[in-house]
Amino acid sequence: MMPARLFRSLPAATLLVLMPAAALAADPVSPPPAAAPAGSQAAMLTSPDPQLASNKKLVFDFWRVVIEAQNLDRAGDFLAEDYLQHNPNVPTGRAGFVRFFTPYAHASAPVAEIRGGLISITAERDIVVLAFARQMPGKTPQDKPFTTTAFDMFRVKDGRIVEHWDGDVPR
C-alpha cells in the first residue's frame, strides 16, 4: 500500500500507470436514468426531518395538482403571491404564473403520482428538487431517440413555494 502523502505528491500521469486495469476498462456509458416505478413515489416524500418531508410534499402536490392536472385555481394553495420565477419564458409572481399558463390549461382531476418520468425528490434546507427522465426524439429521422434528464428546483418558505428554477432557455 502506498502512503497517502506519497500518493498525493505523484503527478497525474503516474497515477494512471498505477491505477488497476479493471478501473480503466470499465464501460464509461451507464444506462439512462429511469423513472421511479409506479407506486413508489410516496416513499420519496419521507425524511427524518419533518420540515424537509413537509417541503417535499408541498412541491409534490403542487406538481400533481397545478402543473400536471392544470388546476390553476389552486395555485394559491402552493405559490406565494410574490413567487419568483427564474424560467425566462414565464412571468414572475403567482398572478403572472397563472396568467401565462391559463391559455394552455385544461383542468383535470389530480392523480396520485406524478406522471412525467419522476426520478427523485430531493430536499435540503429550504430547497426541493424534482428530477425527471425525458425521452427525446433525435433531431432528424435518422437520429436515434435518447434519454436525458430535467429538473425543477423550488425554494419553500412558510409553507409556500417562493421561488423556482429549471433548465429552460429563452425561446
DRENDO-1510 file (C-alpha; in Angstrom, 1 decimal, always signed):
<recs>
REC; n; res; u; v; w
REC; 1; MET; +0.0; +0.0; +0.0 .
REC; 2; MET; +1.3; +3.4; -1.0 .
REC; 3; PRO; +1.5; +6.0; +1.9 .
REC; 4; ALA; -1.2; +8.8; +1.4 .
REC; 5; ARG; +1.5; +11.6; +1.5 .
REC; 6; LEU; +3.4; +10.0; -1.4 .
REC; 7; PHE; +0.2; +9.2; -3.3 .
REC; 8; ARG; -0.9; +12.9; -3.2 .
REC; 9; SER; +2.5; +14.1; -4.4 .
REC; 10; LEU; +2.6; +12.0; -7.6 .
REC; 11; PRO; +1.8; +13.6; -11.0 .
REC; 12; ALA; -1.5; +12.6; -12.6 .
REC; 13; ALA; +0.2; +10.6; -15.4 .
REC; 14; THR; +2.0; +8.4; -12.8 .
REC; 15; LEU; -1.4; +7.7; -11.0 .
REC; 16; LEU; -2.8; +6.5; -14.3 .
REC; 17; VAL; +0.0; +3.9; -14.6 .
REC; 18; LEU; -0.6; +2.8; -11.0 .
REC; 19; MET; -4.4; +2.5; -11.5 .
REC; 20; PRO; -5.7; -1.1; -11.7 .
REC; 21; ALA; -6.5; -2.1; -15.3 .
REC; 22; ALA; -10.1; -3.1; -14.3 .
REC; 23; ALA; -10.8; +0.5; -13.3 .
REC; 24; LEU; -9.6; +1.8; -16.8 .
REC; 25; ALA; -11.6; -0.9; -18.6 .
REC; 26; ALA; -14.9; -0.1; -17.0 .
REC; 27; ASP; -17.7; +0.8; -19.5 .
REC; 28; PRO; -18.0; +4.6; -19.4 .
REC; 29; VAL; -21.6; +4.6; -20.5 .
REC; 30; SER; -24.1; +3.9; -17.8 .
REC; 31; PRO; -27.8; +3.1; -18.5 .
REC; 32; PRO; -30.0; +6.2; -18.8 .
REC; 33; PRO; -31.9; +7.2; -15.7 .
REC; 34; ALA; -35.3; +5.7; -15.4 .
REC; 35; ALA; -38.5; +7.0; -13.8 .
REC; 36; ALA; -39.4; +5.6; -10.4 .
REC; 37; PRO; -41.7; +2.5; -10.6 .
REC; 38; ALA; -45.4; +3.1; -10.2 .
REC; 39; GLY; -46.5; +3.1; -6.6 .
REC; 40; SER; -43.0; +4.2; -5.3 .
REC; 41; GLN; -43.3; +8.0; -5.2 .
REC; 42; ALA; -44.8; +8.2; -1.7 .
REC; 43; ALA; -41.5; +6.7; -0.3 .
REC; 44; MET; -39.7; +9.7; -1.9 .
REC; 45; LEU; -41.7; +12.1; +0.4 .
REC; 46; THR; -40.2; +10.7; +3.6 .
REC; 47; SER; -37.4; +12.4; +5.6 .
REC; 48; PRO; -36.1; +12.1; +9.2 .
REC; 49; ASP; -36.6; +15.9; +9.3 .
REC; 50; PRO; -40.3; +16.7; +9.4 .
REC; 51; GLN; -39.8; +20.1; +7.7 .
REC; 52; LEU; -38.0; +18.5; +4.7 .
REC; 53; ALA; -40.8; +16.0; +4.5 .
REC; 54; SER; -43.4; +18.8; +4.5 .
REC; 55; ASN; -41.5; +20.7; +1.9 .
REC; 56; LYS; -41.3; +17.7; -0.4 .
REC; 57; LYS; -45.0; +17.0; +0.0 .
REC; 58; LEU; -45.8; +20.7; -0.8 .
REC; 59; VAL; -43.8; +20.6; -4.1 .
REC; 60; PHE; -45.0; +17.1; -5.0 .
REC; 61; ASP; -48.7; +18.2; -4.5 .
REC; 62; PHE; -48.1; +21.4; -6.5 .
REC; 63; TRP; -46.7; +19.4; -9.4 .
REC; 64; ARG; -49.6; +16.9; -9.4 .
REC; 65; VAL; -52.4; +19.4; -8.9 .
REC; 66; VAL; -51.2; +22.6; -10.6 .
REC; 67; ILE; -48.7; +21.5; -13.2 .
REC; 68; GLU; -50.0; +18.1; -14.3 .
REC; 69; ALA; -53.7; +18.4; -13.6 .
REC; 70; GLN; -53.6; +22.1; -14.6 .
REC; 71; ASN; -55.8; +23.3; -11.7 .
REC; 72; LEU; -54.6; +26.9; -11.9 .
REC; 73; ASP; -57.3; +27.9; -9.5 .
REC; 74; ARG; -55.3; +26.0; -6.8 .
REC; 75; ALA; -52.0; +27.9; -7.4 .
REC; 76; GLY; -52.7; +30.0; -4.3 .
REC; 77; ASP; -52.6; +26.8; -2.2 .
REC; 78; PHE; -48.9; +26.3; -3.1 .
REC; 79; LEU; -47.4; +29.5; -4.5 .
REC; 80; ALA; -46.6; +32.7; -2.5 .
REC; 81; GLU; -48.1; +35.8; -4.1 .
REC; 82; ASP; -44.6; +37.2; -4.7 .
REC; 83; TYR; -43.3; +34.0; -6.1 .
REC; 84; LEU; -40.0; +34.4; -8.0 .
REC; 85; GLN; -39.8; +32.6; -11.4 .
REC; 86; HIS; -36.4; +32.1; -12.9 .
REC; 87; ASN; -37.6; +30.4; -16.1 .
REC; 88; PRO; -37.0; +33.2; -18.7 .
REC; 89; ASN; -40.2; +32.3; -20.5 .
REC; 90; VAL; -42.7; +32.6; -17.6 .
REC; 91; PRO; -43.5; +35.8; -15.7 .
REC; 92; THR; -42.7; +36.1; -12.1 .
REC; 93; GLY; -45.4; +36.3; -9.3 .
REC; 94; ARG; -48.3; +34.0; -8.7 .
REC; 95; ALA; -50.6; +36.1; -10.9 .
REC; 96; GLY; -48.0; +36.1; -13.7 .
REC; 97; PHE; -47.7; +32.3; -13.5 .
REC; 98; VAL; -51.5; +31.8; -13.7 .
REC; 99; ARG; -51.8; +34.3; -16.5 .
REC; 100; PHE; -49.1; +32.6; -18.5 .
REC; 101; PHE; -50.5; +29.1; -18.2 .
REC; 102; THR; -54.2; +29.9; -18.4 .
REC; 103; PRO; -54.4; +29.7; -22.2 .
REC; 104; TYR; -53.0; +26.1; -22.2 .
REC; 105; ALA; -54.8; +24.8; -19.1 .
REC; 106; HIS; -57.5; +22.1; -19.3 .
REC; 107; ALA; -58.1; +21.2; -15.7 .
REC; 108; SER; -58.5; +17.6; -14.7 .
REC; 109; ALA; -58.6; +15.6; -11.5 .
REC; 110; PRO; -55.1; +15.2; -9.9 .
REC; 111; VAL; -53.7; +11.7; -9.9 .
REC; 112; ALA; -51.9; +10.0; -7.0 .
REC; 113; GLU; -48.4; +10.2; -8.6 .
REC; 114; ILE; -46.5; +12.5; -10.9 .
REC; 115; ARG; -46.8; +11.2; -14.4 .
REC; 116; GLY; -43.8; +12.9; -16.1 .
REC; 117; GLY; -41.0; +10.5; -15.6 .
REC; 118; LEU; -40.1; +11.4; -12.0 .
REC; 119; ILE; -36.7; +10.0; -10.9 .
REC; 120; SER; -36.3; +11.6; -7.5 .
REC; 121; ILE; -37.4; +14.2; -5.0 .
REC; 122; THR; -34.5; +15.7; -3.0 .
REC; 123; ALA; -34.8; +18.3; -0.2 .
REC; 124; GLU; -32.1; +20.1; +1.7 .
REC; 125; ARG; -32.6; +23.3; +3.8 .
REC; 126; ASP; -35.4; +25.2; +2.1 .
REC; 127; ILE; -34.8; +23.7; -1.4 .
REC; 128; VAL; -36.7; +20.9; -3.1 .
REC; 129; VAL; -35.6; +19.4; -6.4 .
REC; 130; LEU; -37.6; +17.2; -8.7 .
REC; 131; ALA; -35.5; +15.3; -11.2 .
REC; 132; PHE; -37.1; +13.7; -14.3 .
REC; 133; ALA; -36.1; +11.3; -17.1 .
REC; 134; ARG; -37.2; +12.5; -20.5 .
REC; 135; GLN; -37.4; +10.5; -23.7 .
REC; 136; MET; -36.4; +12.7; -26.7 .
REC; 137; PRO; -36.6; +12.1; -30.4 .
REC; 138; GLY; -33.4; +12.6; -32.5 .
REC; 139; LYS; -33.1; +15.9; -34.3 .
REC; 140; THR; -33.6; +14.2; -37.7 .
REC; 141; PRO; -35.5; +11.0; -38.6 .
REC; 142; GLN; -32.1; +9.2; -38.9 .
REC; 143; ASP; -31.1; +10.1; -35.3 .
REC; 144; LYS; -31.7; +7.7; -32.5 .
REC; 145; PRO; -34.1; +8.8; -29.7 .
REC; 146; PHE; -32.3; +9.4; -26.4 .
REC; 147; THR; -32.9; +9.8; -22.7 .
REC; 148; THR; -32.0; +13.0; -20.9 .
REC; 149; THR; -32.8; +14.5; -17.6 .
REC; 150; ALA; -34.5; +17.6; -16.5 .
REC; 151; PHE; -35.0; +19.3; -13.1 .
REC; 152; ASP; -37.2; +21.8; -11.4 .
REC; 153; MET; -35.9; +23.3; -8.2 .
REC; 154; PHE; -38.1; +25.2; -5.7 .
REC; 155; ARG; -37.4; +27.2; -2.6 .
REC; 156; VAL; -40.0; +26.9; +0.1 .
REC; 157; LYS; -40.8; +29.4; +2.9 .
REC; 158; ASP; -43.6; +29.4; +5.4 .
REC; 159; GLY; -45.5; +26.6; +3.7 .
REC; 160; ARG; -45.5; +28.1; +0.2 .
REC; 161; ILE; -43.3; +27.9; -2.8 .
REC; 162; VAL; -41.5; +31.2; -3.1 .
REC; 163; GLU; -39.0; +30.6; -5.9 .
REC; 164; HIS; -38.5; +28.3; -8.9 .
REC; 165; TRP; -35.5; +27.4; -11.3 .
REC; 166; ASP; -35.3; +25.0; -14.2 .
REC; 167; GLY; -33.1; +24.5; -17.2 .
REC; 168; ASP; -35.2; +26.4; -19.7 .
REC; 169; VAL; -33.6; +28.9; -22.0 .
REC; 170; PRO; -35.3; +31.9; -23.7 .
REC; 171; ARG; -37.5; +30.9; -26.6 .
</recs>
